[in-house]
Amino acid sequence: MPSLKPSQLPAIERLATRKSTILVAPTGAGKTVICLSAIKRVIDAGKVNRVIVAAPAKVVENEVWTKEVVKWEQTAGLSVHTIAGTVPKRLEQLSQALDLKHEYRRATPARFGADVIVISLSNLDWLLNQDHGCDGIIIDELSKAAGKQTKALNTKSKGGCFIWRIGMTATPVSQDYQKLFTMAKRIDGGKALGTAKHNFLNHYFYSDYMGYNWTLKDGADKQIMAKLKKLVHIIDDDKAETLPAVHEHVIRFDMPAETRGVYNTMKKHMVVGDVEAANAAVASGKLRQIASGFMYRTEDAHSAVILDIKRYRAYEKWVKGLKGKPGLVFYEFVAQSTWSAPSNVTFAQIQSMSHGVDGLQYEYADMLFVQPVWSRDSQQQAIGRLHRQGQKNEVNVTTLVCNDTLDDLVMERVEDRGEWMKLFKQHLGAK
């Protein structure tokens, strides 16, 4: 069995000895085993009876927690039960989980019921309305959990209250300080930053006369971080296992004149032929599609107009540079169905591969983003699929960028978010 890394031991101690913690660690740092080890400690000590793990659907589907628990000596004996599917199926699985008899005895008498119940974030509200017997909860990928998905944590739980709460994330600050309020409230009930978002905003931000736009007051960032310092535990990249380097590359290209005309028409009029954008947000998506060389038809989301092949030519150049080595291609639009791929290249939609997928690091070291990824969370999760424990080669990350399009804005936002994360860590005293 593998051994825990030195950077994981303080994290386990922190989680096991505090009632609430937000664990910030890069993808591949072992957040799952850290949390499982902490669960075993608090249950064995009689502090917690049973723990819910609310995770992204892909994590639940791939049974990541169930598979992880059997890998480690430190988590031996823990029973993990996954609940998924239709309501009748979930009810049956919950009954099985609560009736499960342990095969070993702890310091306390033998007891019934699974130690850990794993459920998707989308079904968490349903579980909280059942008799679940859990007094601990872990939110896997806290930064991605929508407010609606986790709001019930501080309002209701038929099975009882949660005395032990953990939030896991690799990217806690992909947007701004306002998001930190919701994240903190879900985990500590409002102890660090308060319970009312309006009060939080008025204290740390200036607002326009309509109350729509909020600007951080001078020095407010340090004040917020000071309040979060006791809640957050960071495993920094340089404290995680030493891995081969990551090299990021950008391949830029110009948009053909004909496609530029389509792009400008959509930008100005929000309509091109029979493709219409209902609002600015939809128009942004259409502009990104056009920049990618594709455009979905309004009447058929599965059909697309191929506008140019400049991006495809850039992709071909990247494939040639692989020289037969395995390569992983991430896309958002319809590249997979319209681009050919040699046997050494695998296509994957970014949304489906950012969670709950492991083992890619043993096969791939080269990855390509067909277009810049708007969500830094998703981008870092995807990179982390390759740059993690088990990777033996330097990882090369390439992004295709169409000049003078929304691609430029996305790249700028991603870079800004990277700087924002550095600032976040500095305020909390991490390196």
N, C-alpha and C positions, 0 to 999 in steps of 0.2 A: 504493500500500500504506500501511496505517496506521503510525504511529510509536509507539515505546515511550514510556510516561509516565516522568517523572523518578523517581517512587516505585518503578518496576520495576527500574531500573538497579542500585541497591545490592543488591536481592534476587538478581538474576542473578549479580552478583559474589560474593555470599555463598555461593550454591549451588555455583558453579563452583570455588570455592577451598577448600571444606570437604568432608570425606568423609561427613558426616551432618548433616542439617538438618531441623527441623520448620518449615515455612513457614506462618505464620498470616496470613491476609488475608481481608477481607470478600468476599462474593460479588460478582463484577464487577470485582475489582481486577486480573484478568489472570493468575491463578496458572498457567494452562495455558501461555500464551506465555512466562512467566517460566521455567518448567521446561524447555520446549522450547529456549529460548535457552541455558540452562545446559547442557542435553544436548549441543547442537552444540559448545559451547566445550570441554567435557571430552573429547568424541570427537575433535574436530579436534586437540586437544593430545595425543592418544594416552594419556590417563589412563584412559579407559573404552572398552571395545570395543562393547558393545551394552547397551540399557536396557530393562527390563520396566516397563510402566506397568500397575498393577493398579487398576482403577476400578470404581465401581458399575455394575451391569448396564445401566442406562439410558444412561450415558455411553458405554459400549461399543456399545450398540445404535444410538445416534445418531451414532457415529463422530466424536465431538467432537474428539479429538486429530488424526485424519486431516484433518478440515476446517480445524482451526486452523493446522496447520503450513504450509499454502499461502498463508495470509493475510499473512505477514510476511517481509520481506526478510532479517531476522536469522536465520530458520530455513530459508532456501532451501537445497535440496539434501538435507535430512534425509529419510530414507525411514521412514515409519510404516506398520506392518502390523498389522491387527486380527485376532485369533483368537477365534472364537465358534462356537457350535453343538454338534453331537454330537461324540463322541470321534473317529470317523473323519474328520469334517470338520475338526476341530481339528488332527489329525495332518497332514492334507493342507496346511492353511494354514501350519502351523509349518514344514513342509518347504519351501514356497514362500518363506516369510520368510527362511529360512536360505540359500536358493540365490539370492536376489535379487541382481542385479548392479547396482552403483551406476553412475549415468550421469555422474558427475563424479569428479574426482580431488581429494583433499585434499593436505595437505603430505606425508602418508604415501602409499604406493602404493595403487592402487585395490584394493578389497576386496569380498568377497561378503557378503551378509546384510543384512537390514534394520537400521537404526540403533535403531529403537524397536519393540517388540512390545507391543501393547495387549491386555489380557485382563481379564475380569471378576474381581472378588475371589473369587467362588464357585469359579472355575476355576484360581485361582492355585496351589493345592496340586498340581493335576494338572500344570501347566506345570513346577513345580519338580522334578518327577520325570522330566522329559524332558531330552534334550541340547539346551539352549537357547542356550548360548554367551554368556549375559548376565552382566555383572559390575557392573551398576548396576540399581537398582530405585527406582521412585516409587510411593508409595501415595496414590492420589487419594481424598480424603475420609478421612483417617486416623482421625478421631474416630468414624466410622461403621463402620470395619472391625472386625468381630467378632474376638475373640481366636483362635478356631478358624481363621478365614480367613487370618490372618497369622502364626500361631504357627510355621509351618514355616520362616519366614525365618531363625530362629535355631537351627534344628535340622537342616535338610537342604536340599540343592539339588544334584541330579544334574549340572546344568550348570556348577557351580562356585560360588564364594563371591561375595558382593556387597561390593565395596570402596567403593561410592558409593550412599548411601541418602537419599531425600528423602520426607518425609511432608507432605502438603498438607491443610489444613483451614481452615474459616472459624470453627468453634466448637470449640476444643480442650477446653473445660472445662464442658461442659453438665451434668455431674453433680457430680463432686468430684475431690479430689486423687488418689484411688486410681486413677482412670482414666488419669491422667498417667503412672503407672508403666508400664503396658502399652504406651502410645503411645511413650514414650521408649525402652523396651527394644527394640521392633520396629525403631527407626531407628538407635540407636547400640549395640545389643547389650548394654546394661546399664552403659555407662560412666558415665552421669550419676546414675542412681538405683539401680544395682545390678541383679543378675540374679535374685534371689530375692524374690518379692513378700512372703513371710512376714517376711523381715528388714526390708524396707521398712516394712511395717505396724508392726512392733514398735518400730522406731526413731522413727517420726513420729506414731504414734497410740496412744491408750489403747483397750483392748478390755474388753468385758464378760466375765464369768466363763465364758461359753460360747464366746467368740470369734466371735460373729456380728456384733456392732455395734462399729464403730471410730470413735473421736472424736479429731479432730486435736489434738495437743498445742499448748500456747501457743508461738507463735513458729515452729512447724514449717512453716507456709505460706511464710514468708520463706526458711527454710532450703532447702526444696524448689525454690523459684523461683531461688535463688542457684545451685543445681546445674544448673538447666535453662537458665540465661541464655546459655551458650555454644552450646547446641543449637538454640535457638529464634530465628527471625527473624520480626519482626512488621511487616506493612504496616498501619498503623492507618488507620481511616476518614478521618481528617483529612489523611492523606498521599496517599490515593487521589485520583482525578480528582474535581474539584468537580462535584457533581450537585445537581439540585433537591432540596428538602427532602422528608422523609418525615413524614407526619402520621398518627398512630395514633388511632383512635376505637373506642369500645366502645358497643354498643347492648344495654342490659339489659332483661329482661322477666321477669315472674313466671310460674311454672308453674301451669296450671289445677288446681283442686282435685281433679278426677278423676285427672289424671295424677300429682299429688302422692301420691295414695293408692297407685298402682302403684309409684311410685318408693320410697316408704317400705316397702312390702311386700318388694320386692327387697332393699332395704338391710337389713331385719331378718331375713328368712327365706331369702334367696337363691333364691327361686322365686316366679314369678307365673304362675298357670295352668299351661300346658304348657311354659313357658320356665324352665329351671333353670340356675343357676350352680354349676359343680362346685367352685369354690374362690373365695377372696377376689379373686384377680386377675381371674377371669372375671366376678365380680360387679361389679367396678369398671367393666369394659367395658360390661356391661349397664346400669349406672346412667348411664354417659355416653350410651349409646344412648337411654335413656328421656328424659334431659334434652334430647336433640336432637330429640325428638318421634317417634322410631322405636324399634322393638325387633325384632331378628332372632328368628325362631323357631328353637328348638333343632334341630328335625328338618329344617329347610331354611334354610341360611345365606343363600340368595338371596331369601327372602321376608321381609317385615317387616310388623309391625303399626304403623299410623299412629296415634299416641296423642293428638296435639294439633297445632294449626297456629299456635301463638304464634310460634315461630321463623320459620315461613314468612311470617307477617305482617310480622315485622321485616325479613326478606329483601325482601319487596315494597316496603317503605318505602325500603330502600337502592336498589333498582332504580329507583324513581321519582325519587330524588335524582340519579341519573346523567343524567337529561334526554337520553337517547338516546346518550350517550357509551359507548364500549366498557367492559365491566366483566368481571373475572375472578373466579370464585367457586371457592374451595377447600373441599373437604368430605372427611370421613373415612367417613361412613356412606352412606345410600342417598338423599341429597337429590336427586341427579341424576335418578334414575328416578321420583321422585314429585313433584318440583317442576317447574313450567313455567318456561321461560326465553325471553325475547324474543330477537330476532335479534342484539342488541348485547351479550348476556351469554353467556359461555362457562363451562361447568362443568369442573373438573379435580380429580381425586383427588390429595390432597396428596402421597401416596407416589410418584405417577408424574411429578410435575412439579418435584420438588425437585432433580433432577439431570439434566444432559445436555440441557437444553432452553434454547435461546437465541432471541432475536428478539422475545420477548413485549414487551420494553421499547419497541418501535417502534409498538405498537398499543394497549397498555393503560397506564393510570396509576392506575386504581381497582381495588382488590381487596377481596374479602370472605372471611373465614373463617367458615364456617357454625357451627363450634364451636371453642373454643380448642384449640390444637394442643399435645399433651402434650410433644412433642419440640421444644425450642427450636432444635435443629439444623435440623429440617425447616421450622420456621416461618421462620427467617432465610434459609434457602435459597430458600424460596418468595418471600419479599419481594425477595430479590436477583434473582429473575427479571425484576422490573420496575425495581428501583432499581440500575441498572448503566449502563455506558457506552452511550450512544445514547438514553437517556431525556431528553426535553426538557421534560417537565411535572412538577410536584410530584406525588408519589405519595401516595395516600390509602389507608390500610389500616384496615379495619373488622372487628371481631370481635363475633359475637353471643354473649351470655352469659346463661344462665338462672340467676336468683338462687337462692341457698341450695341449690346442687347441686355436684357435682364440678367443674363449670365454674369455680367460684370457686377451688378448690384448684389447678386447672391454671393459671389466670391468675396465682395467687400464685407457683407454682413457676417459671413463665416469667420473671416479674419478678425473682425471686431469682437465677435463672441469669444474667440480664443484669448484675446487680450483681457476681456471681461473675466474669464475664468482665472487668469493669472492674478488679477486684482483681488478677486474673491479669496484666493488662497493666501495672498499676502496679508490681507486684513485679519485672517484667522490664524496667522502665525505659521502657516506651512511654507515650505521652501518653494 
